[in-house]
Every structure is written in structure tokens, then in C-alpha cells.
Amino acid sequence: MKPDMFRKPVTILVGLGLPAEVHSVMDAYRHLVEWPTSFRDAAHSIALKACQAALRGEIEAETARGLFAAFAEKHELLAPETSAITASRMRSDSGPHVQ
């Protein structure tokens, strides 16, 4: 495994709410660089600096992953876990239907 690869990808929503998996520090860095300047904040700055440090080998990729995930969560970009969606659908499908 390459040193900048995440153990588990971060799944974010892009475009029209389509999920995209971010597998590495470089992927996360690309998303952060493309983030509109007018929406950049402290969370963005911290995640970007962490990705840069990880790419230079100064910190672990998993540290950068955590900060990228925190940025994504703050900006409501994290995609819901597929297992959570499935469980939610199963609960709503199996419950009593009142008409």
C-alpha cells in the first residue's frame, strides 16, 4: 500500500449529491484545492495543511484523513454510511403502514 493511502476511504457527496470515495491524501488534497475560495475557513486550512504535511511525509496519512473527514463533516459533505441507509430503509419498510 502506498504511504498516502487511507486504510478506509472517506465517502463524500460531490456534484448533485453523488457519492465519491476519497482513497488517499492526494485525493483529499485535490478536493481541498478545488474547494471554492469564498467557502474556505479554518477547517479547510487545517485539512489542507495536514494533507500537505502528509504528502511531505511529516505526518501519517491517517492523521490527514481524520482532519479531512472533520472538514467534510463540518461542511455536510460526508455521505451517509451505506449500512445506515439500508438499516433505515429496512425499519421503514418493515413497520406498520397506517393509511
N, C-alpha and C positions, 0 to 999 in steps of 0.2 A: 504494500500500500504506500502511495506517495505521502510524504510528510505533511502536505497541506490538505489531505483528505479528511473529512469528518467521519467519525465512527457511524453516525446516523445522520442522514440529510435533514436539513431544515426545510419544511414544505411551506412555501409562501404563496399568496394569491397575487397573480400578475394580470395585466390586461383587463379583461372582462370577468375577473374573478376566477380565472383558470389557475389551478394549482401548478406550481413549478418546484422541483426539488433542487435545493442548493447543496451540492455534494462536497464542496471544497472551499478553502479560504479564497482562492482566486474567483470562484463563482460569487461568493458573498461580496468580495471587493468590487466586482463588476456591477452588481446590483446597487451597491452604495454609491459608486461613482456616477451611475446613471440617475440617481435619485435627484429630483428637481431641486435646484439651489434654494428656491424660495421656501421649501419644506424642511430644509436641513436644520437640525437642532443639536443639543448636547448629546443625545443618544446616538445620532448619526455620526457625530465627530468621534465619539468614543469607539464605536464599532469600526469605523474606517481606520482609525489609528491602530486598533487591535489587529485588524487584517493586515495592515502594512507591517506591523511588528512580526506577525506570524510568517508572512512571506519572507521576511529577512531572517527567520529562524530565531528570533529573540524571545518569542513566547510560543506555547503549544497551540496547535490548530484548534483543540477543543476549547481553549480559553476564548479564542476569537469566535468560535461557533456560539458559545454562550452569550457573548456580547451582541453578536448579530441577531440571535434569536430574541434577545431582550429588545433590541431596536425594532424588530419585526412585530413583536407583541405590542409594543407601545403604539405603533402606527397601524395596528389592526390588520397586519399583513399575514399573520400566521394562519395557515389553513387548518381547519379542524381535523383531528385525527380520524382516519377512515373508520377505525373501530368504534369511535364515539358516534359517528354518523349512523353506522349500521345498528348499534345498540339503540339509538334514539328512534330509528325507523321501526325496529322490532317492537319497542314499547308502544309506539303509537298504532302499529298495525294489530297488535295482539289485545289491546284494551277494548272495553265495551264501546260500541258505537251507538250514540244516542242521536235520534233524529226527531 
